[in-house]
Amino acid sequence: MLAPDEHKALADLFGEGVQERFETGLRLVVLPIVELSPGCSPSHVMGIYIAGEYQGYRSRLFLEAPVTLRSGVSPATTMSVLLGRPMYAASIQGVSAALPPHQAILAHLRRYEAVQ
């Protein structure tokens, strides 16, 4: 379960309504509003962070729409149905699920900036 201080950190970053959910053995953190880097399209999306191994990745950040970077490049993505909705994740390796969730999510988002 999310500790109260971690829930507050997530709510401060991603809006009220952050939830921790469990689905088919996965620990999911639902993020109401994820702001992407300036120039990305879309600029705001709903997200789901998977805090643990999934599809060969140590952790995953899924967004409700594929992202186009400000350079016009669309990173390679995969689609999964999570909590009954299609979600998209860029191929981002190396973000440890051992990090507190807010730090891991920010590490995923920094990768979007790095490939622009």
N, C-alpha and C positions, 0 to 999 in steps of 0.2 A: 504494500500500500504506500501511496505517496505520503511522506511526512508533511506536517502542516507548513513548515518553512519551504519545502520544495514545491508544494501546491501553490503557495503565495508567489514564489519566484516565477513559476510557469504562468500564473494568472497575470502577473505584472507584464510579462513579455508577450503573451498570446491571448489575453482577454479573459474576462469572466466566463465561466462555463467550461473551463478545463476539466476533463474527466479522465479517470483511470478506468479502463474496461478490460475485460479478459474475453478472448474469443479463441476457440480451438487451441488452448494452451499458450496463446500469445498474450503478453502484457502490452496493452495499447494505451497510449496517452493521446486523447482527443484534444486538438488545438483549434479553438474557434477561429482565430485570425493569425495567419502567418504572413508577415510582411517580407517580401523579397527585395533584393537589391534594387536601387533606382535603375530604371530602364528595362527591368524584366517584365515580361508579360505572361500571365497576369501579375499585377503588383501585390494583390492581397488574395490569399486562398485559405481554405480550411485545410488542416493537416492532421495526420495520424502518425505518431512516432511509435515504432516497435522497439521496445526496450529488451532486446535479446536477439539471438540468432534467427535469421529468416532468409531463406533463399540463398544461403551461402554468404551472407553479410553478417557482420557482428551486431549491427543495428541498422534500422531503415527509417527514413523519413518519407512518408507518402503524402502527396498533395492532391487536391481534388481536380487538378488540371495539369497537363504537361506544361513545362516552363520553356519559354523562349528567352534567351539571355539578351542583354542590350546590344550585343554584337550581331544578333540575328540567329545565332546558333541555338539549336534545340538539342540538349544533351540526350544521349541514349537513355530511354526509360523503359520500365516494365510496368504492367498494370496488374493489380490484384483487387479482388473484391474484399473489402474490410468493413465490418459492421453494416453489410448490405449495400455498400456503395462502391463504384469503381474509383480506385485511387491510383496515382502514378508516382513512381520513384525513379530518380536519376541513379545511374550506376556510380555510387559513391562508396568506396571501400575505406576501411581503417578507422572508423569512428567506434570507439569502444562503448559497449553497453554498460561497462563498469562506471562510467562517468555519471554524475547526477543527470537526470533527464534534461534539465534546462541547458546544461553545458553541452551535452551530446547533440541536442537539437541545434544549438548555435554553431557547433562544429560542422554539422551537415550544411547549414545555411552559408557558412563561410566558403564551402567548396563551390557553391554557385558563383560566388564572387571571384574565386580563383580561376575559373575556366572562362571568364569573360575576356 
